[in-house]
Amino acid sequence: MFRKSTAEDAREPKPALRIRPLRREDAAALLQLRLESRSHYERFQPAHDDSYYTLAAQREEIENGLFAEERGTDYTFGIFFGAEDTLAGRIRLSAVHRGFWQNANVGYFVGTPYQSRGFASEAVRLAAGFAFREAGLHRLQAAVMPWNQASLRVMEKAGFRREGLAERYLNINGVWEDHVLFALTAEELTPSEAGGE
């Protein structure tokens, strides 16, 4: 089942959250979010030098995402909430493979001012719905470092299953880190989540 409800979910606020492709005009908000969250995320992502934390770099990242979306090789969304459409993070379906695999990788971040509000797990569910209903994918996979308890919980809440441990899987901030692999396939959606009755 795609959506796993728990007693803890009932206590969480239910934010009015949506995802949409990032646009060129989102670059300043994305830069602000990255700057506010930089020190927190340095231990979770590949190392970036100071040039990454500029408006020009964020514009280029958005442009690259739009180009990749046109080609169907990558889908990058902003995570937005509230009446003012505040940018809270980003979620990306990357390395899209077609043919006999129909697979993509899921990666995301929620800015530090907006963490612990259920945004990440809801954004993953929304992105999975897009992947299976609109992009025609069959499988999503994600990789999480074993000590990243928050992201392990996001995967669990979003209904992904744990598939195993990949040793020395990705170079994160200069260290080859082990990652727990998670996956979700289209068959695991309920009819309502899949767009049926």
C-alpha positions as CSV (number, residue, x, y, z in Angstrom):
1,M,0.0,0.0,0.0
2,F,1.3,3.4,-0.9
3,R,0.1,5.4,2.0
4,K,0.8,4.0,5.5
5,S,-1.2,5.8,8.2
6,T,0.1,5.6,11.8
7,A,-1.0,7.1,15.1
8,E,1.9,9.5,14.7
9,D,0.4,10.8,11.4
10,A,-2.8,11.7,13.2
11,R,-0.8,14.1,15.5
12,E,1.0,15.8,12.6
13,P,-0.3,19.0,11.1
14,K,-1.8,18.5,7.7
15,P,-0.2,21.2,5.5
16,A,-1.7,22.4,2.3
17,L,1.2,21.1,0.3
18,R,1.8,20.9,-3.5
19,I,4.6,20.2,-5.9
20,R,5.2,21.9,-9.2
21,P,8.1,22.2,-11.6
22,L,10.6,24.8,-10.5
23,R,10.5,27.9,-12.7
24,R,13.2,30.5,-13.5
25,E,11.5,33.0,-11.1
26,D,11.9,30.5,-8.2
27,A,15.7,30.9,-8.3
28,A,16.0,33.5,-5.6
29,A,13.7,31.6,-3.2
30,L,15.7,28.4,-3.9
31,L,19.0,30.2,-3.2
32,Q,17.6,31.6,0.1
33,L,16.5,28.1,1.2
34,R,19.8,26.6,0.3
35,L,21.7,29.3,2.2
36,E,19.5,28.8,5.3
37,S,20.0,25.1,5.2
38,R,23.6,24.8,4.0
39,S,25.3,23.8,7.3
40,H,22.6,21.3,8.1
41,Y,22.8,19.5,4.7
42,E,26.6,19.4,4.3
43,R,26.7,16.0,5.9
44,F,23.9,14.6,3.7
45,Q,25.0,15.6,0.2
46,P,28.0,15.8,-2.1
47,A,30.3,18.6,-1.3
48,H,29.6,22.0,-3.0
49,D,31.9,25.0,-3.1
50,D,30.8,28.6,-2.6
51,S,30.0,29.0,-6.3
52,Y,27.0,26.7,-5.9
53,Y,25.4,29.0,-3.4
54,T,24.8,31.9,-5.9
55,L,21.8,33.1,-7.8
56,A,23.5,32.2,-11.1
57,A,24.1,28.6,-10.0
58,Q,20.5,28.2,-8.9
59,R,19.2,29.6,-12.1
60,E,21.4,27.2,-14.0
61,E,20.2,24.3,-12.0
62,I,16.6,25.2,-12.7
63,E,17.3,25.7,-16.4
64,N,19.0,22.3,-16.5
65,G,16.0,20.7,-14.8
66,L,13.6,22.3,-17.3
67,F,15.7,21.0,-20.2
68,A,15.9,17.5,-18.7
69,E,12.1,17.5,-18.2
70,E,11.5,18.3,-21.8
71,R,13.6,15.3,-22.7
72,G,11.9,13.1,-20.1
73,T,15.1,12.2,-18.3
74,D,14.5,14.1,-15.0
75,Y,11.7,15.8,-13.2
76,T,12.4,18.5,-10.6
77,F,9.7,20.0,-8.5
78,G,9.6,22.7,-5.8
79,I,7.7,21.8,-2.6
80,F,5.3,24.6,-1.9
81,F,2.8,25.3,0.9
82,G,0.4,27.9,2.1
83,A,-1.7,30.6,0.4
84,E,1.5,32.5,-0.6
85,D,3.1,29.5,-2.2
86,T,6.1,29.5,0.0
87,L,9.0,27.3,-1.3
88,A,9.9,24.7,1.4
89,G,12.1,22.4,-0.5
90,R,12.8,20.5,-3.7
91,I,12.1,16.9,-4.9
92,R,13.7,15.3,-7.9
93,L,13.0,12.2,-10.0
94,S,16.4,11.7,-11.6
95,A,18.1,9.2,-13.9
96,V,14.9,8.2,-15.5
97,H,15.2,5.0,-17.5
98,R,12.6,3.9,-20.0
99,G,12.2,0.7,-21.9
100,F,12.0,-2.4,-19.9
101,W,12.9,-0.7,-16.6
102,Q,10.7,2.5,-16.3
103,N,12.6,3.6,-13.2
104,A,13.8,6.8,-11.5
105,N,15.7,7.8,-8.4
106,V,14.1,10.0,-5.8
107,G,16.0,12.7,-4.0
108,Y,14.7,15.6,-1.9
109,F,15.4,18.2,0.7
110,V,13.2,20.3,2.9
111,G,14.7,23.6,4.2
112,T,15.6,23.7,7.8
113,P,12.9,26.3,8.6
114,Y,10.2,23.8,7.4
115,Q,11.4,20.5,8.8
116,S,9.4,18.2,11.2
117,R,6.1,19.3,9.6
118,G,5.5,16.2,7.4
119,F,6.5,18.0,4.2
120,A,9.1,15.5,3.0
121,S,6.9,12.4,3.3
122,E,3.9,14.2,1.7
123,A,6.2,15.5,-1.2
124,V,7.5,12.0,-1.8
125,R,3.9,10.7,-2.0
126,L,3.0,13.4,-4.4
127,A,6.0,12.8,-6.6
128,A,5.3,9.1,-6.6
129,G,1.8,9.8,-7.8
130,F,3.1,11.9,-10.6
131,A,5.7,9.3,-11.5
132,F,3.2,6.5,-11.8
133,R,0.1,8.3,-13.1
134,E,1.6,11.0,-15.4
135,A,5.2,10.0,-16.2
136,G,4.3,6.4,-16.9
137,L,7.1,5.0,-14.6
138,H,6.8,1.6,-12.9
139,R,9.4,1.9,-10.2
140,L,11.0,4.5,-7.9
141,Q,14.1,3.9,-5.8
142,A,15.8,5.9,-3.1
143,A,19.0,5.6,-1.2
144,V,19.4,6.8,2.5
145,M,22.4,6.7,4.7
146,P,21.7,4.3,7.6
147,W,22.3,6.9,10.3
148,N,19.9,9.4,8.7
149,Q,16.9,8.6,10.9
150,A,14.7,11.4,9.5
151,S,14.9,10.2,5.9
152,L,14.5,6.5,6.9
153,R,11.2,7.6,8.5
154,V,10.2,9.6,5.4
155,M,10.7,6.4,3.3
156,E,8.6,4.4,5.7
157,K,5.8,6.9,5.9
158,A,5.7,7.2,2.1
159,G,5.2,3.4,1.8
160,F,8.6,2.5,0.3
161,R,10.0,-0.9,1.1
162,R,13.5,-1.5,2.3
163,E,15.4,-3.6,-0.2
164,G,18.9,-3.9,1.3
165,L,22.2,-2.2,2.0
166,A,24.6,-0.9,-0.7
167,E,28.1,-0.5,0.8
168,R,30.1,2.5,-0.1
169,Y,27.4,3.6,-2.5
170,L,27.8,7.4,-2.9
171,N,30.5,9.9,-2.2
172,I,28.9,12.3,0.3
173,N,31.0,15.2,1.4
174,G,34.2,13.3,0.7
175,V,33.3,10.0,2.2
176,W,32.0,6.8,0.4
177,E,28.9,6.2,2.5
178,D,26.8,3.1,2.8
179,H,23.1,3.6,1.8
180,V,19.9,1.7,2.6
181,L,18.0,1.1,-0.7
182,F,14.3,1.6,-0.8
183,A,11.8,1.1,-3.7
184,L,8.1,1.5,-4.6
185,T,6.4,0.1,-7.7
186,A,3.1,1.2,-9.3
187,E,1.4,-2.0,-8.2
188,E,1.7,-0.9,-4.6
189,L,-0.7,2.1,-5.1
190,T,-4.3,1.7,-4.0
191,P,-6.9,2.3,-6.8
192,S,-7.6,5.8,-5.4
193,E,-3.9,6.7,-5.3
194,A,-3.5,5.3,-8.8
195,G,-6.3,7.6,-10.1
196,G,-9.0,4.9,-10.2
197,E,-12.2,4.5,-8.2
